[in-house]
Amino acid sequence: MKMEIVYTFQAQQDLKNIYEYIAYSLLVPDTARSMYQQIIQSVRSLESMPERNPLYKEEPWRSQGVRFVPVKNYLLFYTVNNETHTVSIARILYGGMDINHQLEETIEF
């Protein structure tokens, strides 16, 4: 059965910020579009077998069932709810930042 994909507000903002940073700060709009498409493609791939990706190793997120998938220099964090058949995209973060700090500021999982 196909899972429904939902984005938290923070994940939507993360995706927007990634695009804007690459397009307007780094001045490479073609790269921004490509990165956006790669992230969206990775998200869509979670419609089937979303539990194939590992749980995040740190607590308390591991216990909460937070999984991640790398997309180039970014990490896509999500949870799976098998009862409602949904995958919730919680955050999309640059791998070079303090991930644990960013996850602590995450409102929804």
N, C-alpha and C positions, 0 to 999 in steps of 0.2 A: 504494500500500500504506500502510495506517495504521501510524504509528509508536507504539511503546510509550513511555509517559511514566514516568520514575522520578525520585524526589526524593532528593537527598542528605540526610543527617542535618541539615546546616546549613540547607538550604532549608526543611526541616520546622520547625526551630526558628525561622527567620526568620518564617515564616507565623504560627506560634503567637505570637511576640513582637509582630508587627504587630497581630494581633487583640486581644491582651491590652492593649497600649498604648492603642489607640483605645477599647476597651470600658471599661477600668478606670482608666486614668490620665486620659484625656480625658472619660470618663464619657458616651460616646455609643455604646451597644451596637448600635443600629440601623445606624449608620455602619460600625461594625466588621464586622457581618455583610455589609453591602453590599460593603465593600472586599474581604473574604475571597472572596465570590462572584465579584467581578470578576477577582481574581487567578486563581482556579480556572478561570474561563471562558477567560482568556487562555492558561493552561497547556494546557487541552484543545484549544484552537485549533492548538496545535503538533503535534497528531497528523497533520495533513496540511500539507505544504509548510513544514516548520520552518525551512528555509534562506531564506525570504523576508525575514527580519529581518536587519539589518546585523551584521557582526562588530564587536565592541568595538574602538575605535580604538587603545587603548593596548597596548603590549607588556608582558609576554610573552603576554597573553591573546589578542590577535589571532592570533598564530601558533599558538595552541592551539585555535583555532576557536571561541572563546567568542563567542556571540551574545547579543543582549539585545532585550527588548521593553519599552517603557514601559507602565505601568498606573497612570494618574493620577500620584501623586507617587512611585511606586516603579519600580524597574527589576528586571526578571526576567532573570537571567543563566542561560544554558544552553549545552550542547553537543549536537551531533548525531553519532550514529554510524550511518552508512548500512549498515555490515556487519551490525550486530545489530538494525538498525531501531529504535533507541532514542533518545529525547531525554532527557537528564539535566538536571534542574533543579538548578543548583548553588547559587544564592543569590537572595534576594528582598530588595532593599535600598532604603532610603529615598533618593531622589535628592539630598537636601540634605546627605548625609553625605560623608565622604571615601571615595569609591567605591574608588579604587586601594588605599587602606589596607585596606579591608574585603576586597577581592579577594586581597590578599597573605596575609590570614589564612584564606583558604578552603582547606580540606583537599582536597576532591575537585573535579575538573573532568572 
